[in-house]
Amino acid sequence: MLKQKNTFESEVTDILESITFIKIIVAIEKTYGFEFDDDMLLLSEFPTIGSHRAKPHCDTLCIGGVR
């Protein structure tokens, strides 16, 4: 069976576990000195890695600094 390469459209839940997701969120919050709204802390808000870039608030922060 071939292993599928992860892309910006890969399902986040296929790549990350919940604990890892929260660790990443906490690291981003500490690094950039802000907090995500509670409703943004659900994996369902980020169905794919690239979906975060399409969010309206992306002008303030995009994962990896990609705008």
HELIX and SHEET records of a PDB file:
HELIX    1   1 VAL A   12  ILE A   15  1                                   4    
HELIX    2   2 SER A   18  TYR A   32  1                                  15    
HELIX    3   3 ASP A   38  MET A   40  5                                   3    
HELIX    4   4 LEU A   43  GLU A   45  5                                   3    
HELIX    5   5 ILE A   49  ALA A   54  5                                   6    
HELIX    6   6 PRO A   56  ASP A   59  5                                   4    
HELIX    7   7 ILE A   63  GLY A   65  5                                   3    
END                                                                             
